[in-house]
Amino acid sequence: MPTSPLDPGLLATTVAASGYLATVTVLALTTVAARTPARQEARRTLALLLGRRS
């Protein structure tokens, strides 16, 4: 049975971080490329994720 040299905790953290970065990237692109209603919602959500005021 193959074993992974990665610590399971490190792997879980890496997967969570990559998901977070993907979400932030999509929202940032949406704030630039989308029409006004979607852009405003993406800005609000991005501000919440980053802990900033919109």
C-alpha positions as CSV (number, residue, x, y, z in Angstrom):
1,M,0.0,0.0,0.0
2,P,1.6,3.3,-1.0
3,T,2.0,5.9,1.7
4,S,2.2,9.7,1.2
5,P,5.2,11.6,2.7
6,L,2.8,14.5,3.3
7,D,1.3,15.1,6.8
8,P,-2.5,14.7,6.5
9,G,-2.9,18.0,8.4
10,L,-0.6,19.8,6.0
11,L,-2.4,18.3,3.0
12,A,-5.8,19.4,4.4
13,T,-4.5,23.0,5.0
14,T,-3.1,23.1,1.5
15,V,-6.3,22.0,-0.1
16,A,-8.3,24.5,2.0
17,A,-5.9,27.3,1.1
18,S,-6.0,26.5,-2.6
19,G,-9.8,26.6,-2.5
20,Y,-9.8,29.9,-0.7
21,L,-7.4,31.4,-3.3
22,A,-9.5,30.0,-6.2
23,T,-12.6,31.6,-4.7
24,V,-10.9,35.0,-4.2
25,T,-9.5,34.9,-7.7
26,V,-13.0,34.2,-9.3
27,L,-14.6,37.0,-7.2
28,A,-11.8,39.4,-8.2
29,L,-12.3,38.6,-11.9
30,T,-16.0,39.0,-11.5
31,T,-15.7,42.4,-10.0
32,V,-13.8,43.4,-13.2
33,A,-15.6,41.6,-15.9
34,A,-19.3,41.2,-14.8
35,R,-22.2,43.4,-15.4
36,T,-23.2,45.8,-12.6
37,P,-25.4,43.6,-10.3
38,A,-23.0,40.7,-10.3
39,R,-20.1,43.0,-9.9
40,Q,-21.6,44.6,-6.8
41,E,-22.4,41.3,-5.2
42,A,-18.9,40.0,-5.9
43,R,-17.3,43.1,-4.4
44,R,-19.4,42.6,-1.2
45,T,-18.5,39.0,-1.0
46,L,-14.8,39.7,-1.6
47,A,-14.8,42.4,1.0
48,L,-16.3,39.9,3.5
49,L,-13.7,37.2,2.7
50,L,-10.8,39.7,3.0
51,G,-12.3,41.3,6.1
52,R,-12.6,44.8,4.6
53,R,-15.4,47.2,4.3
54,S,-17.0,47.6,0.9
